[in-house]
Amino acid sequence: MYEVDATCRYLQHIDYFKRESSPQSRCRYNYKLCEVTPNSVYHTLHRLNRATRNKPSPKEGAPQQRASMAEEVILLDTWVSPFGMRARIALAEKGIKHEHREEDLGNKSDTLLKMNPIHKTIPVLIHNGKPVCESNNIVQYLDEVWHDKSPLLPSDPYLKAQARFWADFVDRKVFDAGRKVWVTKGEEQKSLMEEFIGHLKTLEAELGDEPYFGGEKMGYVDVTMVPIYSWFHAYEVSGNFSFESHCPKLVAWAERCMQHHSVSKALPDPEKVYQYVLQLRKRLGIE
Ligand SMILES: N[C@@H](CCC(=O)N[C@@H](CS)C(=O)NCC(=O)O)C(=O)O
């Protein structure tokens, strides 16, 4: 313990004397003052480093430092999931190399159960062995750690709060109403569909004349919302209507997002989604 204390004192002194003297005299002076030798400093730091390597504290290292180290990034995902698509878009926007693992949600992997024991849902991002769960949380995490490339959230606190508000609206209102449409039929389904379209119109009004929810550039709300566009075809065929006639601006916005390789690569073929929905409704005994 003495060695550790002495080494800490030595490191503090280096800092203090940095401005005071030449590098040589600084070292000699500090070693002497702190009763350490170059050898003991080296060995103590080496030991401390080894002891903490497997136990990183949450405060350790600034995010940008971590992003520049060798990274292991894994995404547990399922192709049809709009939540998974959010993570895929953010990873692609930021050009983050990662391993993509497709989960069978009918037979969840041990890794998924271990990494997301609370909800047991995908997506899960595993960054250097540590899990990050919940899609919007993942997008925010990626944006913070890899903040240098394609920032998604605004840095201004007020604009950031607004972006989070709308992303929450997408989750709570749009995605929720959209999901309920698939597990109902008849009149109930019709009224849920109207509710769903109502929420889309609210979003359309929020978009206004901007090209993206993020303003001139695609941002957090765009990444949160655009995945559901891959399900529009399924809604249209099932409900025999057109989104274009109800919310043309929103459809134009989605098409604009699709021009981004990150989005077109992350979203699956709409016809494949429709076939998946049909199967799902059959399995649930709705069709
Ligand atoms: N709020 C979660 C929702 C994730 C979610 O519902 N994922 C679905 C796939 S779309 C899932 O893993 N379902 C498996 C289950 O519920 O057992 C998020 O944003 O990540």
The ligand as a Gaussian input file, in Angstrom:
#p B3LYP/6-31G(d) Opt

LIG

0 1
 N      -38.410000      -0.850000     -26.238000
 C      -37.569000      -1.850000     -26.848000
 C      -38.446000      -2.764000     -27.694000
 C      -37.669000      -3.929000     -28.267000
 C      -38.573000      -5.028000     -28.754000
 O      -39.801000      -5.030000     -28.512000
 N      -37.976000      -6.004000     -29.448000
 C      -38.716000      -7.138000     -29.898000
 C      -38.455000      -7.396000     -31.383000
 S      -39.219000      -6.152000     -32.359000
 C      -38.280000      -8.385000     -29.139000
 O      -37.115000      -8.581000     -28.882000
 N      -39.224000      -9.229000     -28.773000
 C      -38.963000     -10.451000     -28.093000
 C      -39.807000     -10.607000     -26.865000
 O      -40.551000      -9.680000     -26.505000
 O      -39.741000     -11.671000     -26.276000
 C      -36.481000      -1.155000     -27.655000
 O      -36.661000       0.008000     -28.041000
 O      -35.426000      -1.768000     -27.866000

